């Protein structure tokens, strides 16, 4: 129940955020509606307004149908099935929210072609060289340098001073990934500063101003994300370092971290759109660049004549890849792999939940097996053996915690930090004490656990 509540709280904002971003595409943005560039005089055309109305209605229907699905896992006991529903829900939300857009993008493109609505610059790459030269202050690099030093400092400390136990490599890898996010924010910001400038007028001053507006928004966005991630890295360090931060506090921090990142992204995009709209209100665009031919379904950018890898998105916020460049293909491949990993993670969770635990004594060793051989303890290393009929209160430090599986490093009342591999639904547990560690095991069934206990009792005095 607690896991479901946490999942719903974490995922519930996804749908309204995507809905907001997609419904906003029905509003003109530099004469672009539903990803189609239109002449100024056609923005109020009845056919265009009709397409917009139909698009909004269909998007609302999809959103209302998807929302109740989040309640389904509360009525399912299996963690794997519930988790899979949440993960597949995320994919479906992304796909179905973009499907109506692609559908009406094609309909509006067809109307534009049939009626021969043309703009001032069609199917050309327009660049204002003065706007391209806009650069951010070099002092920004110093801010990123400080944040990166702080982000990577816990990694260095852990690598040299933490105990090299079986979880050490996993902790180090976690710090590498998390600290790399701060570095990635800097690299993306660096790339975005080298993008082509905004072109809305034959007046370079106007183009330069619009370029500054967007680039300042990107700078504020990624610098704020880097700062937020740095704070989260430090919190994670204190959590993993002997639980100096409680598990509940860490979970709350994780939820706040996710919410802040989403807020920063949305705030930055909304801010830049308002500023651009305000700046252009009294000075309409006299250069309308129509490069619809380079946007597949109005969403995917493919332009061999444009050497930029990252370009401003037409749909949603932020940037997207130019699929015509090698780097764009690589980045897109990484995104596809990440999306495919979602259903693959569901498969792994199913194996975790439905693979039974096996506990046996073999070759003078106690062997606990789940998906693989998890633990192998020589009988000579066991200094004391206990038999429990109920499992003391436990909390997970690192590992897997399901209704029918506890595996990994857990804090157990009365025993402290223990290595466990057991089924908490059974009624028999073995506590094995060694000089260095305490282990708590069980087989998948109570009967088999009792058999192993009797076998060990005859050997261990």
Phi, psi and omega in degrees: 000314181298317180298318180297319179297316180297317180297316182294315179299322182286326188262337183305321180294341185301313184296308179297328179294311179295321179299316180299315181296319184284323180292332179291339179288350176279349178267141181301131177228102187053048179066017179253123178235126182053035177077011181243129179277125183237150172297151183305318185289349182259000182295332179257016179297136181306323179295320178295314180297326178293316177299318180297316181297317180295320179298313180298319180296315181294322178296321178295320180297313179302315183295317180293328179286328184279331185302313182294343182299331181297340181276344185302314182301338179294340181256009181241128183286322185294125177293318183299316180294316179298316179298319180296321178299316179297315183293315179294327178300318179300313180298316182296320178301314181295313183293310186289330178288332178272339180298312178301323179297312180299321181298311184278340171297317180291321179297315181290325177297322179295318178297317179299318181292316182296324184266359176055050176279113183249161179235179187292323180231099184256131175055040178228157175261113183253125182230131173262110187297329178290323178291328179298328185284357179296128181230152177275163179297141179291341179297340178299324180299324179295319178299314179297322180299315179298315181296321180291322177298316179295319182294322183271348180300314178301326178297314180296318181295314181298320183296325185263338189240340181282153178295135182276067179272187185291344179262358186299314182297323178294319179295317180298317179297321178298315179295323179298314181296313184293316180293328180295335178297320177298316178296322180297322178302318179295316182294319178295317178300320179298317179293319183294330179291346180254013177284161175295149183281169176290138176234108179231355186206162173279355177268113183297331180297317178296316180298319180296319179297315179296322178295317178298320180300310182292318182291327175294322178297317178297317180300310180298321182296306186286329176292320177295319177297318179298318179295317179297317180294324178298316178299318181293325176299316180296317178298317179298321179300312182292334177289315182283338180276081177059035174055044176291342170242131183294158180299317180297317179297321180293320178296317178297318179298322179295317179294318178296318178303313180296316181295320181294319179299317179295316180299316180300316181297311181295316181299318182296316182291316179297319181298313183293325179293320179295318180294318179295319180294319179295318182291328184267357187300314183266356181227084183300156182292132174255358173235112179248108182274119181253098176242038180305328183298338181270357182247110180284120185056023178073007187234326186251122187269126177220104183217098180299337181279347179258118183274357179286136178279319180250136178225159178295138180292148169273329183245130179081218184226165177085216185234167175221172183268148169274107185293351179277346180263157179296316179297323178297319178295319180295313180298320179294322177297320178297319179296317180298317178298319179298319179293321179292334180292340180295306176294330178294324177296328177295319178299316180297319179297321177299316178298319179301314186283321190259001173273122183288152175279142177236128179236126182208162176254122183213131177053047177062032179219150171266125184240122175252123185236138172233254174288333177213183176288110185275316182219143174222111185242119176298139181299328180294340181276346183279118181266337181206144180234131177235151177240125180241142176262344175226146181272126177299166179300132184230155172219140185282133170266301176216130178142209184244131177230101178237175180299327183243013182206121167243124182211126178127210182264115182235149170268122185242128181301126179092347182234346182077212181284125182227154170268124185235150172207095189204166173255108185294349180275352178278178182238024179213130181220142179250129177254118182249117179261133172236177180296329187254336189210158173244132182241143174234119185234162166205160171271180180293335180237154178296320183299315182293323179297319178296321178299315179295322179298314180297322180293320180288325182297328179287336184263321185266124182257000000 
